[in-house]
Amino acid sequence: MAELWIDPGPTARDLFDGPRGGLREPLRPQADTRYDIVKRDTRGFSITYRVRDEGGREWNVKIGPEAQTEVVTSRIAWGLGYHQLPSYFVERWIGVDHANGQQFGGGRFRPEDPALKSVGEWEWQKNPFVGTRPYHGLLALMMILNSTDLKNPNNEVFEVEGEAREGARRWYVVKDLGASLGATGRFDPPRGNIEAFEHEAFISGASNGRVTFGYKGRHQELLRAIGPDDVRWTCERLQKLTGRQWRDAFRAGGFTEEVTARFIARIRQKIDEGLRLQ
C-alpha cells in the first residue's frame, strides 16, 4: 500500500513548499528568471516546455489555466499521504529561444529529479490497489476537487533510486491534476474557476452501499464501487488538515486570499456532506 499512500503522521506537512521527492531542499524558482527553452510540446490541453536554468537543471513547465490548479491539487493529495512530485507555481518567467527572450505568464514548474525514474503509466482500472480503501479514497478525493480528467496517461509509476522515500521504493502517482477546481465535463470544462466549483454538486445520492456523484467528467465507471465508508475515510483525513495547510496549498498555486477563502469554504461543505453519509 505504501507505493500509493502512506499515513502522513501527526506532524502537519508543509503544503506551501510541498513534496521534495529526492531533493534535499525545496527548489522554488523565482519570478522573472531566465530559462533556455529546450523543447515545446503543444499536444494536450496545456502547452508544456522543457527548459534549463542557469545551473543546468531541467524543468517541465506547464502554462495556461492548469498551471495553478495542478500545484494546489497536488499539495492537497500529498497532504493526505498520496505520493506527489515537487512542483511550484511561478507567476512570471522568461523563456529564451535562440538568444531571444520572451516573458511568459504563470507556469507550473516541475524540476527534473534524478532520484525518481519513470517506468511507465499505471491504469485506474487495473493496479495493485483496486478495491482498497486508499484507492477508493483517492477517487473520492478527485470528486471533492472536481478533478475531471481521470485518464490513464495522467498516471505514472516511478522507481525511487537509492534509499526508500515516503515508505516505498516505487511510487504510483497521479501526476497530471490540472483539470480540477472548476466544473467537471468531457469537453474541456473550466479549470480553477471558483464560480463553477461552487455551483457543481458533490454527492447526488447514496443507496445500496454505493455513492453517486455530480461528476460529469471522463470514466464515470471508476466511481461505481465507491461507498459511503470510502468517502468518509477521505473526508476524515481532509478534516485533519489545518487552516494554515489549506491556505498554504492555495498560496502555493498563486490564488488570491479572497478566492482561496471561497475554495476552502466549498471544500469544507463537501467534507461535511461526506461525513454525513451513512
N, C-alpha and C positions, 0 to 999 in steps of 0.2 A: 504493500500500500504506500510505502514511503516514496516510491517512484512517482506517484501522482500528488500525494498530500501528506503533510505531517502536522501534528498539533503544534502550533507556533509557541505554545507555552505561556506562562503567566506574564512575561515581560512584553509590553506593547512594542510591536515592530514600528520602525521609523518609516512612515508612509510618505514622507517628503523626499528623502534620498532614495528610498525604495531598496529593492534587492541589489546585491553586488555580484551575484554569480561567483566567478572565480577571481574577482577583483578585490584587492585589499581595501581600497578606499573608493568612495563614490567619485565618478569622473564627470560631474556635471559640467557641460560646456557653457561657456559664457556667450552672451548675446554679442552680435556684430563680429564674431570671429570668422576668419577666412579659412575656407576648406577647398582643396583641389577636388574637382569633380572627376571621379574615375569612371562611373557608369551611370546611365539614366535608364529607368525602366518605366514605360508608360502603360504596361498591362495592368488590368485590375482597376478598381475604383480610384485608388490613390496613386499618384506619381511617386516613385521612390528613387533615391540616389544612393550610390556608394561613393563616399567622399573620404579624403585623407587629410588629417590635421597636420600642423607643422611638426609634430613629434613623430609622425609616421603611422599613427594609429588610424585604422579604418573604421568608419561608422556607416550604418544603414540609416538613411534619413527618409522619413515619410512626410509629405506635405499635404495640405488640404484639411478638411474638417475632421478627419480621423486622427490627426496628429495629437490633439488634446485628449480626446476620449480614450485613445489607446493607453496613454500613460495613466489616466485615472483608474480605468477598469483593471489594468494590470496591478496597480497598487492595492486595490481592494481585494483582488483574488489572492495576492501574496499575503496580505494581512490576515486572511483566513487560513493560510497554510499551503496554498497551491503554488507549485514552483513557477517562477517567472524570471524573465531575463531583465538585466538592467536597461532602463530607458529613461529619457529625460525630454521634457518639452523646452524648446528654445524659441523665444518669440521672434528673433531676427537672426539671420546668418548670411554670410557672403559666400556664394559659390564661384569658384574661379575655374574657367574653362579656356584653355589656350591663352593664358595670361589676361583674359578679360573677366573682370569681377561683376557679379550681379547680386543685388540684395534680394533675399527671399524673406517671406513672412514666416509664420510659425512652422516648426518642424519637430517631429518626434525623432530623437537621436538615440540610436542603439549601438553601443560600442562593440567592436569585434572582441570576443572573449576567447582567448586561446585555450582556456580550461574546459570549454564546452564544445564538443564535436557533434555536429548534426549527423544523425544516422537515418534520416527519413521522416516521413509523416506518420501519424497514427490515426486510426479511424474511430469516430464516435461509436459506430455500430459494432466494432469488434476490437476489443482490447482487454488486457488482463483485469480490468476493474469493473466491467459491466455487471450490474446488479448489486454493487457495493454502495454503502451509504455515501462515502465521499464522491463517488462518480455521480450518483443521482443528485447529491448536494451541489456539485459543480453545475449541473444543468439547471437546478433551481436558482443558483446564483446568476446564471446567464439570463433567466427570466426576470429576475429582480432588476438587473442592469439594462434590460431591453437589448441584449446582445442578439442581433438579428441574423447573423450570418454563420450558422452552425455547419460549415462545410469542412471536410477533412483536410484540404490543403492549408487551412489555418492552424493546424496542429503539427507539432514537431517533437521528435524524440532526440534527446541529447545524451551522449555519453560524457560523464564527468571524469576528466583526466586527473590523475593524482589522487589526493585524498577525497573521500566521500564528502559531499556538501549537502546540507539540509537533510541529512539522514540517508542519502542514496547515492549510488554511482551512476544511475540512469534517471533522467527526468522526462516525464511526459508533460508537455507544455502546450497550453492553448496560447499560441504566440500572437495571432492577429486578432485583437479585441477592439479594433477601432470602430466597427459598426455597432455602436452602443450609445446609451444615454440619450436616445431620441425616440422615434417611433420604430416599430418593427414592421417588416413587409418584405416582399420578394424583389421589388424593383427599386433599389437604391433609396430607401426612406431616409429622412433627415437624421444626421448624427449630431450629438451634442446640442440638441435643441430642447431647452427646458420646457417650453410650452407643450411640445409633443410628448415629452416624458411625463409631464404631469397629467396629461389628458388620457393616456392609454391605460386601460385596465390591467391589473396584475393577475388576479385569480377570477375566473369566470364561473367556477363551480367545483364541487368535490362530492364524489359518490363512489360507492363500491371500492373504497380504498384507493381511489385514483383522483388526482387533481387535474383540472383543466385550466388553461391559462388564456389570457387575452392575446397571447403571442400570435403574430401573423407572418413570421419570417420563415426561413428555409428549414426543412427537415423536422416538421412537427411530429413525425412518427417517433422521434427520440424521446418525446415527453410522455408517451403513453404509460410508461412504467413508474412514473413519479407519484409517490403517495404523500399523504399529509406528514408522515414522520420524516420524510426526506426534506420537505420544505421547512418544517420546524427545526430540523438539525442545522440547516444553513442559517435560518433566522436567529437561532440562539447564538451562533458564532458571530454573526453580524452585530448583534446587540451588544457584544462584548467590546467592540471597537469603541475607543474613547472619542469624545468630541474633537479633541486635537487630531486624532488619526484621520477622522473624516475630513476635517478642514485641510490637513496636510496633503491628503490624496488629491483633492481638487486644486489646491495651490500648486502642487507639482505639475498639474495639467494646464496651469495658466488661466484658470477661471476666476472671475471677479468674486468678491465676497458676497455680493447680493445674489448672483446666480448660484454660487456654491450653497448658500443657505437654502435656496429653493430645492436644489437637487437633494440635499441631505434630508430636508423635511419630507419629500416624496418617498425617498428610500425608507425612512423610518415608518411612514404609513404602511409601506409594503411589508416591512418586518412585523409590525403589529398585526397586519392581516394574516401573515403566515403563521404567527404564533397562536392565533385563534383557531386554526384548523383542528378538527377532531377526526 
